[in-house]
Amino acid sequence: MTSETPATLEEDTAPGGEASSGIGGYLLGLGLAAGLTWLSFAIADGNIVWGPGVPAALLAFAVAQMGVHLVFFLHITTGPEHTNNVLALVFGILIVALVLGGSLWIMSHLNLMMPDQMRMDGGF
Amino acid sequence: MSAATTAAVHSGSDPYKIGHSDEQASQSTGHGEGGPASKRVVVGFGFWIFLLSDIVMFAAFFAAYAVLASATAGGPGPRQLFDLRNVQIETACLLLSSFSCGLATIAAERRHRVTTQVWLIVTGLLGACFLGLELREFSTMIGEGAGPQRSGFLSAFFALVGCHGVHVTAGLLWLGTMMAQLWFKGFKPHVLRRLLCFSLFWHALDIIWVALFTVVYILGVRP
């Protein structure tokens, strides 16, 4: 029976599994990450990108660079053998979003409701 | 229906066996085609779960920092304290050390003993450079009276960046242990699994640093 099993079946793979792309993948990842880092520092002074848009651009670059690290260094891909790893990652992102978003949302409201002398800007 | 036809029908509807719906698979242990996953896969997945929980912990520190970032209590703020040139060098050190860690992984897969050790040493030296620069920044700040006790902003800053620094320190100790094990035990399967976990840890630290230099440093000194 085992001899008739279809060849399409892939084994589960761990993160950082066999570097199928070899050194080329790491080089590409290094190049992309260095480029994104350089862009982040270059737009920081607001001369290249419209001032108020800088935080959004920085956020986009940071998320893109984290994606580059995940794909090229940790070898987390969307392939079928990575289903478990990606599911765990998605759950982690959900918790991170809840912790960050929830804290900022609640604390900013709390801060707004405070009498002036107890506000956090300049306080503590 | 013969086994071959069953397999063909199933591979048509679910070619990647996402649902593991194959009849033969459900009879074997661990629901996988070839039985339970290999130890390497299980160890890697378990460590991946740990890394994600570590990232969740960092998210809590990030949330604390974001909430307290404006609570300077009349003390120095990010713009007076942070030196972006220093942060750029730190970032370069950590990124290059992540890359050389990847090269060490490749060398280990090819069972090149000396090459692996050389790239691991490079990884460690770049990591030590990063740590040295960070400690110098901390001591300068504390010397200027901007220690963690000065304001809520500085408490959150030292907690967040210091936590990352502690992780890098632990990573360096682990790196030294791995080099010794590779040297004396050689490429044994369990040593290779530990090396895999170390490389995942090291790459994950770089991911956290990306969030750190963006949120704390670049957004902090922005005019």
Interface residues (C-beta under 8 A of the other chain):
Chain A: M1 T2 E4 T5 P6 T8 L9 E10 E11 D12 T13 A14 P15 G16 G17 E18 A19 G22 I23 Y26 G29 L30 A33 A34 T37 S40 F41 A44 D45 G46 V54 P55 L58 L59 F61 A62 Q65 M66 H69 L70 F73 L74 P80 T83 N84 N85 A88 L89 F91 G92 I95 V96 V99 L100 S103 L104 M107 M120 D121 G122 G123 F124
Chain B: A3 A4 A7 A8 S11 P15 Y16 K17 I18 Q24 G32 E33 G34 A37 S38 R40 V41 V42 V43 G44 F45 F47 W48 I49 L52 S53 I55 V56 A59 A60 F62 A63 A64 A66 V67 L68 S70 A71 T72 A73 G74 L84 Q88 T91 L95 L96 S98 F99 G102 L103 T105 I106 E109 S151 G152 F153 L196 S199 L200 H203 A204 D206 I207 V210 A211 F213 T214 V215 I218 L219 V221 R222 P223
